[in-house]
Amino acid sequence: MKPDAAPDPITEALYTDAEEKANRFSLRCSAVIFACTVVCVALNEIGIFIVERTYMRVTMSLCMLICLTPLLIWFLHDRVWKRQPSICRAPWFKGLIICFCYVEIALFCVALSGHAVVLLTVPPLIAAQYRDRTRKNVLVMILTVITVLLSVYGAYFFGSFDRNLHKGMANAAEATYAARVALATPQRLTELFTHHFLPRLISLIAVAVLAAGISRRNRKLLMRQAELSEKIRREMARRNALQSHVIDDLAALIESRDVSTGEHVTRTKRYVELIAREMQRAGKHADELTDETVERIVRAAPLHDIGKIAVSDRILQKPGKLTPEEFEEMKQHAAKGGEMVHNILGNLDDAAFLQTAAEIATGHHERWDGSGYPNALAGEAIPLPARIMSVADVFDALVSERCYKKAMPPEQAFQILTEERGRQFDPEIIDLLPALRGPFLAVMGEKEGA
């Protein structure tokens, strides 16, 4: 891929993240340069540096202002106005930082003459953090020429006394601006060009080429990272498809043994997703209910009755109401559900999914007041996925026809759920029922139209 070719979305996202980090590092460098300007002014004021004070104050004041500008833009955008995304992700912000860095270093070199010449290497190295693009490389070359030009001629006319630059002047006292101008003959300016400008320029061009090489190497590394990320994405998609296939097969097996459930597994999965998404919109458990977590809960929902595999057909397929002894045996499906998740699906190598599926299979019959089974957990001790599953499971059971009961009208089912707020169900979930009524009825409509 050519440096200026449009990258794929994954590579572009990696570039954006990398350049955001580069911008943040460059902002810290600007803060360091700002601190250095303060130190230089202080040293000049007490006589350690011998630069005409007015020149030093003006030059360093401009340098401070330029250093603070990107820092101020970032502070206002990200910290005061709290706008998203961060200004460090803006494509134009890196150009501003690079240009300002060159100006800062040029001012330093003007004020301190040859003493600061090593600082000329800083801007191209800052630019090396960013992607390898022809436009950026051309900009770096142009700014390098301008900066070296200013560092030589600006230092000659305004900077600290330097015997190499100011031939014909015995000491700093003689290096007044008028004396410098008087000695600036065409021959002297040509000597400055030949003996000071060209050597610095050649050195800085070498550094700029090195910086471009670093950018090119970074581009190749990012492309390789993008390829690996795409491979991982495809592998994750393949694994998720395998999980879904296994889960669907298990759910079909459970339904084939429990003649009363019908499409119960499919509908409860839809209800679970509706509840989880509404909790997200309402800001409930924001740290826990990320998009990834919600997707995991939805994928695990069909396994909530996996423990029924261990329950006798005599009980599962009994047309009437269960006896107390039979119900006690039926209750074992919750206790065994978590074990079966790990035993049957343990080779999927997805610890987070297995944990969620086990919590749902084991805990969806727990009650908020602690009177549920199998572990008599109460309140938030019940895992959140199980609390969500509980509401979805009971609602579908109420509105569905069974061999031992008629289907209940949805309004009556909603009323029962509301009455059980704080007893059987998580109050935060029940409080969302008014917003969930329409979507739940839509799922029921799909059932009736099937």
TAHU-V871933 format. One record per helix or strand. SS is the DSSP state (h for helix, s for strand). FROM is the first residue (numbers start at 1). LEN is the number of residues. If there is no record, write none. Layout:
# TAHU-V871933
ss->SS from->FROM len->LEN
ss->SS from->FROM len->LEN
This chain:
# TAHU-V871933
ss->h from->9 len->37
ss->h from->53 len->28
ss->h from->87 len->3
ss->h from->91 len->37
ss->h from->134 len->25
ss->h from->172 len->3
ss->h from->177 len->7
ss->h from->186 len->72
ss->h from->264 len->18
ss->h from->291 len->11
ss->h from->306 len->5
ss->h from->313 len->4
ss->h from->324 len->25
ss->h from->351 len->13
ss->h from->379 len->3
ss->h from->384 len->16
ss->s from->402 len->1
ss->s from->405 len->1
ss->h from->410 len->10
ss->s from->421 len->1
ss->s from->425 len->1
ss->h from->427 len->4
ss->h from->433 len->17
